[in-house]
Amino acid sequence: EILVKIEQDFGWSIVNDKITYEDVTRDMKEGDVKELDGLLRQMLRILETIGIYIKHGLIDDDMVYDYLASIGPKIQERCQSFIDRERELREEPRVFEVFSETVKRWQAKDKQRQ
């Protein structure tokens, strides 16, 4: 639902468009950037929570992999500058860290399958 709202409101399909957060926000009004930031923060918090659940064995990694492994890396890649900025603003390098680690693990799994 958040991905759909971002696409409808800002014309950015994070999964399908090969453009980054920096590209999207470059000429955007400050109010629109703040709105987009709020949506990205929401989405990444959900993905971080899913990663934490996987890490602690509360949900099955293989099941989530089957659903999110095709889009997780795209989200991380295209939102990396936003993630980096959030880490700087909060002076906390662990912001969205578990999501990032989960994506790296899935990418390694993909390489093994090839």
C-alpha positions in Angstrom: 0.0 0.0 0.0 2.8 2.4 0.8 4.6 1.6 -2.5 1.3 2.3 -4.3 0.8 5.6 -2.5 4.4 6.7 -3.4 3.8 5.8 -7.0 0.4 7.6 -7.2 1.5 10.7 -5.3 5.0 11.1 -6.6 5.1 9.2 -9.8 8.0 7.0 -8.5 7.7 3.2 -8.7 10.6 2.3 -6.5 10.5 -1.3 -7.7 10.2 -0.6 -11.4 11.8 2.8 -12.0 15.6 2.6 -12.1 15.9 6.0 -10.4 17.1 6.8 -6.9 15.7 8.9 -4.0 18.2 11.6 -4.9 17.0 11.7 -8.5 13.3 11.9 -7.4 13.7 14.6 -4.8 16.2 16.8 -6.7 13.6 19.3 -8.0 10.9 18.5 -5.5 9.3 21.1 -3.2 10.3 20.8 0.5 6.8 19.9 1.6 6.6 17.0 -0.9 10.1 15.8 0.2 8.9 15.7 3.8 5.8 13.7 2.8 7.8 11.3 0.7 10.3 10.9 3.6 7.5 10.0 5.9 6.2 7.3 3.6 9.7 5.9 3.0 10.4 5.9 6.8 7.1 4.0 7.3 8.0 1.4 4.6 11.5 0.9 5.8 10.4 0.5 9.4 8.0 -2.2 8.3 10.8 -3.9 6.4 13.2 -3.5 9.4 10.6 -5.1 11.6 10.2 -8.0 9.2 14.0 -8.4 9.2 14.1 -8.4 13.1 11.3 -11.1 13.1 13.4 -13.2 10.8 16.5 -12.7 12.8 14.8 -13.9 16.0 13.0 -16.8 14.4 9.5 -15.4 14.7 8.8 -15.8 11.0 10.5 -18.0 8.4 13.2 -16.5 6.3 12.5 -18.7 3.3 8.9 -17.7 3.3 9.7 -14.0 3.4 12.5 -14.5 0.8 10.0 -16.0 -1.6 7.9 -12.8 -1.4 10.4 -10.0 -0.8 13.7 -11.0 -2.3 12.9 -9.7 -5.7 12.0 -6.2 -4.4 14.0 -5.8 -1.2 17.3 -5.2 -3.0 15.7 -2.7 -5.4 14.2 -0.8 -2.5 17.5 -0.7 -0.6 19.5 0.3 -3.7 17.1 3.1 -4.7 16.6 4.4 -1.2 20.2 4.1 0.0 20.8 7.8 0.0 17.7 8.2 2.2 18.8 5.5 4.5 22.3 7.1 4.8 20.7 10.5 5.5 18.5 9.0 8.2 21.5 7.4 9.9 23.3 10.8 9.8 20.3 12.7 11.1 19.8 10.3 14.0 23.6 9.9 14.6 22.8 6.2 14.6 24.5 3.9 12.1 22.1 1.0 13.0 19.1 2.7 11.4 17.5 0.1 9.1 20.6 -2.1 9.6 18.7 -5.4 10.0 16.8 -4.7 6.7 20.2 -4.0 5.0 21.7 -7.2 6.4 18.6 -9.2 5.3 18.9 -7.9 1.8 22.7 -8.8 1.7 21.9 -12.3 2.9 19.2 -12.7 0.2 21.6 -11.4 -2.5 24.2 -14.0 -1.4 21.5 -16.7 -1.6 20.6 -15.6 -5.1 24.3 -15.8 -6.2 24.5 -19.4 -4.8 21.4 -20.4 -6.8 22.9 -19.2 -10.1 
